[in-house]
Amino acid sequence: MTAPVTVRPMTLVDLKLALEWGREEGWNPGLDDAAAYRIADPDGFLMGFAGDEPVAAISAVAYSRQFGFLGLYICRPDYRGQGYGWPVWQAGLNRLDTVMPRGTVGLDGVVAQQANYARSGFERAHRNLRYGGISTLDTPPDPRLARIGQGLFPTVRDYDLENFGAPRENFLKNWLAPGVDSRASFSLVEDGNLLGYGTIRACVEGFKIGPLFAEDEAAADVLLRALAGQAKGRMVYLDLPEPNEAATRLAERYEFSPIFETARMYRGKAPDLPLHRIFAITAFALG
């Protein structure tokens, strides 16, 4: 490293740049991820600068004083191998240690970096598998299905808390907002009870589903068809926790195939999440 690294919170423009770096690495971000990501924790996205030159980035989102998540850790290719990324990694961890002392920190680590994360105190909890394929599905004419609007939002927010394990109301207000061309969100309600919900969003390549939370495989099946039906004939991806065997069955039922993996890792006590209800995680950057 030939110049000291200054780390500061990202502006929205900085975050769009970091996502562009991710696009170049094949991370396939959503077309409108930046604003929704940043609202989750405006001070939780950090960029490292060598002089005035942006060189590395990380997200260090604190959802509460008990839980935070690291992601979007990336260094520009022309600055790799020179020590520019390490100060940014340290700044992300230090930020979470300051905001949520003794809290649990999660991340989704690619295979090549899992040993490095372990050296920083992260322990592997389970694999995540990315499934992808051309959607051949139609949105079913099921009267229980509905687009998520303001009236249902409090119920969806509370259901999300049960399955995500930490509050993220501001993020959800943006992520689930009606009228956003690049995203669509559906709920499944029967006899006044929410059986699940999910979102699909347009990405650089194809579409990603996430989150997809549901009470059981049958409810998840209806929601998956509703979501993937919005992108029929195009590539659709979803990242599912491997311990949820029903999620694997569901993906393979509709001819999605595994193409990529990460490991969910935690530093601190791993949260007791209902993995049987998690059929797709939201995003590797945010958990």
C-alpha positions in Angstrom: 0.0 0.0 0.0 1.6 3.2 -1.2 -1.0 5.7 0.1 -2.9 5.7 3.4 -6.5 4.7 3.2 -9.2 7.1 4.5 -12.5 5.4 5.2 -15.8 7.3 5.3 -19.5 6.6 4.9 -20.7 6.2 1.3 -22.9 8.7 -0.4 -25.6 7.2 -2.7 -23.3 7.9 -5.6 -20.5 6.0 -3.8 -22.8 3.0 -3.2 -23.8 2.9 -6.9 -20.1 2.8 -7.7 -19.5 -0.1 -5.3 -22.4 -2.0 -6.8 -20.9 -1.3 -10.3 -17.7 -2.9 -9.0 -19.8 -5.8 -7.9 -21.4 -6.0 -11.4 -18.0 -6.2 -13.0 -17.2 -9.2 -10.6 -20.4 -11.0 -11.7 -22.3 -10.3 -8.5 -25.3 -9.3 -10.6 -26.9 -6.7 -8.3 -30.4 -5.4 -8.7 -31.0 -2.4 -10.9 -32.3 -0.3 -8.1 -30.5 -1.8 -5.1 -28.6 1.3 -4.0 -31.3 3.4 -2.5 -33.0 0.5 -0.8 -29.7 -0.8 0.6 -28.6 2.5 1.9 -31.9 3.2 3.7 -31.3 0.1 5.8 -28.6 2.0 7.7 -27.3 5.2 6.0 -24.0 5.2 8.0 -23.4 1.4 7.4 -21.9 1.6 4.0 -18.2 2.5 4.0 -15.8 3.3 1.2 -12.0 3.5 1.4 -10.1 6.2 -0.5 -6.4 6.5 -1.4 -6.2 10.2 -1.7 -9.3 11.1 -3.7 -9.4 7.7 -5.4 -12.1 5.2 -4.3 -10.4 1.9 -3.8 -12.5 -0.5 -1.6 -16.0 -0.8 0.0 -17.9 -2.7 2.6 -21.4 -2.7 4.1 -21.6 -2.9 7.9 -25.3 -2.6 8.6 -26.5 -2.5 12.2 -30.1 -3.6 12.4 -30.3 -3.4 16.1 -27.9 -3.4 19.1 -28.0 -7.2 18.9 -27.5 -7.9 15.2 -25.5 -6.6 12.2 -24.5 -7.8 8.8 -21.3 -7.4 6.7 -21.4 -7.5 2.9 -20.4 -5.9 -0.3 -16.7 -6.3 0.7 -14.8 -5.5 -2.5 -11.5 -3.9 -3.6 -11.0 -2.5 -7.1 -9.0 -4.9 -9.2 -6.2 -2.5 -9.8 -5.7 -2.0 -6.1 -5.8 -5.6 -5.0 -2.9 -7.4 -3.3 -1.5 -4.1 -1.9 -3.3 -3.9 1.4 -6.0 -1.4 0.5 -8.9 -3.7 1.4 -7.8 -4.5 5.0 -8.4 -1.1 6.5 -11.9 -1.1 5.0 -12.6 -4.5 6.5 -11.3 -3.4 9.9 -13.4 -0.2 9.7 -16.5 -2.3 9.0 -16.0 -4.5 12.0 -15.1 -1.5 14.2 -18.2 0.3 13.1 -20.4 -2.6 14.2 -18.4 -3.2 17.4 -19.1 0.5 18.3 -22.7 0.6 17.4 -23.7 -2.8 18.8 -21.0 -3.9 21.3 -21.2 -7.7 22.0 -23.8 -8.1 19.3 -23.8 -10.8 16.6 -22.4 -10.1 13.2 -23.4 -12.2 10.2 -22.1 -12.5 6.6 -22.4 -14.7 3.6 -18.9 -15.6 2.5 -17.8 -17.0 -0.8 -15.8 -20.2 -0.7 -12.5 -18.5 -1.4 -12.8 -16.2 1.6 -14.3 -18.4 4.3 -10.9 -19.2 5.8 -10.1 -15.5 6.0 -13.4 -14.8 7.7 -12.8 -17.6 10.2 -9.5 -15.9 11.2 -11.6 -12.8 12.1 -13.7 -14.9 14.4 -16.6 -16.0 12.1 -17.9 -19.5 12.4 -19.8 -21.3 9.6 -23.5 -22.0 10.3 -24.7 -23.5 7.0 -24.3 -23.3 3.2 -26.5 -21.1 1.0 -27.1 -22.3 -2.6 -27.9 -20.0 -5.5 -30.3 -21.7 -7.9 -31.0 -20.3 -11.3 -32.9 -21.1 -14.5 -35.3 -19.8 -17.2 -38.7 -19.2 -15.6 -41.4 -21.3 -17.3 -43.9 -20.3 -14.6 -47.2 -18.4 -14.7 -48.5 -16.4 -11.8 -51.4 -18.5 -10.5 -54.9 -17.1 -10.3 -55.0 -17.7 -6.6 -57.4 -15.4 -4.7 -55.1 -15.6 -1.7 -52.4 -13.8 -3.6 -52.1 -10.0 -3.5 -49.6 -7.3 -4.2 -48.3 -5.9 -0.9 -49.6 -2.4 -0.2 -49.7 0.0 2.8 -52.6 -1.7 4.4 -50.8 -5.1 4.8 -47.4 -3.6 5.5 -47.6 -3.8 9.4 -48.4 -7.5 9.2 -45.6 -8.2 6.6 -43.2 -6.2 8.8 -44.0 -8.3 11.8 -43.8 -11.5 9.8 -40.4 -10.4 8.4 -39.1 -9.8 11.9 -40.0 -13.4 12.9 -38.0 -14.8 9.9 -35.2 -12.4 9.5 -34.6 -12.1 13.3 -34.0 -8.3 13.4 -36.1 -5.2 12.7 -35.6 -3.6 9.3 -38.8 -1.5 8.8 -37.2 1.4 6.9 -35.6 -1.0 4.4 -38.8 -2.9 3.9 -40.8 0.3 3.3 -38.5 0.9 0.3 -38.1 -2.7 -0.8 -41.8 -3.5 -0.8 -43.0 -0.1 -2.0 -45.7 -0.4 -4.7 -45.2 1.3 -8.0 -41.5 0.5 -8.3 -41.0 -0.8 -11.8 -38.0 -3.0 -11.0 -39.5 -4.9 -8.1 -42.7 -6.8 -7.4 -43.8 -8.1 -4.0 -46.6 -10.6 -3.3 -48.3 -11.8 -0.1 -50.3 -14.9 0.5 -53.2 -14.5 3.0 -55.7 -17.1 4.0 -58.6 -16.5 6.4 -56.8 -13.3 7.6 -53.5 -15.1 8.3 -50.3 -14.2 6.4 -48.8 -17.5 5.0 -45.8 -15.8 3.5 -44.5 -13.1 1.2 -41.8 -12.5 -1.3 -40.1 -10.0 -3.7 -38.6 -10.4 -7.2 -36.4 -7.6 -8.6 -34.8 -6.9 -11.9 -31.0 -7.3 -11.9 -28.2 -6.7 -14.4 -28.9 -10.2 -15.7 -32.3 -11.6 -15.2 -34.2 -11.4 -11.9 -33.6 -12.4 -8.3 -36.2 -13.6 -5.8 -35.6 -12.5 -2.2 -36.7 -12.7 0.4 -39.2 -15.5 0.1 -40.6 -16.4 3.5 -43.4 -18.9 3.9 -45.1 -21.1 6.4 -44.6 -24.3 4.5 -43.7 -25.7 1.1 -47.2 -25.4 -0.3 -47.4 -21.7 0.5 -43.8 -21.1 -0.9 -44.8 -22.9 -4.1 -47.7 -20.5 -4.7 -45.5 -17.5 -4.0 -42.6 -18.8 -6.1 -44.9 -19.2 -9.1 -46.4 -15.7 -8.5 -43.0 -14.1 -8.4 -41.2 -16.1 -11.2 -44.3 -15.7 -13.3 -43.5 -12.0 -13.4 -40.3 -12.9 -15.4 -41.5 -15.8 -17.5 -39.1 -16.7 -20.2 -36.1 -15.0 -18.5 -33.5 -16.0 -16.0 -34.5 -16.1 -12.4 -32.2 -16.7 -9.4 -32.8 -17.4 -5.7 -30.4 -17.9 -2.8 -31.7 -20.5 -0.3 -30.3 -22.0 2.9 -29.3 -25.5 2.3 -30.8 -26.9 5.5 -34.2 -26.1 4.2 -34.8 -29.2 2.2 -38.2 -28.1 1.1 -36.6 -25.0 -0.5 -34.3 -27.3 -2.5 -37.2 -29.5 -3.6 -39.2 -26.5 -4.7 -36.4 -25.0 -6.7 -35.6 -28.3 -8.5 -39.3 -28.9 -9.1 -39.4 -26.0 -11.5 -36.0 -26.9 -13.0 -33.8 -24.3 -11.3 -30.3 -25.6 -10.9 -27.5 -24.9 -8.3 -24.9 -22.6 -9.7 -23.1 -20.9 -6.8 -22.6 -21.2 -3.1 -21.7 -19.2 0.0 -21.6 -19.9 3.7 -23.6 -18.1 6.3 -21.1 -17.3 9.0 -21.5 -15.5 12.4 -19.2 -13.9 14.9 -21.0 -14.2 18.2 -24.0 -16.3 19.0 -25.8 -17.5 15.9 -29.5 -16.4 15.8 -32.1 -19.2 16.1 -33.7 -18.5 12.7 -36.6 -20.6 11.4 -34.7 -21.9 8.3 -37.7 -24.1 7.4 -39.6 -20.9 6.5 -36.7 -19.2 4.6 -37.1 -20.2 1.0 -34.9 -17.4 -0.3 -32.7 -14.9 1.6 -33.0 -11.2 0.7 -29.5 -10.4 -0.6 -25.9 -11.4 0.2 -25.1 -7.8 1.0 -27.8 -7.5 3.7 -28.6 -11.0 4.9 
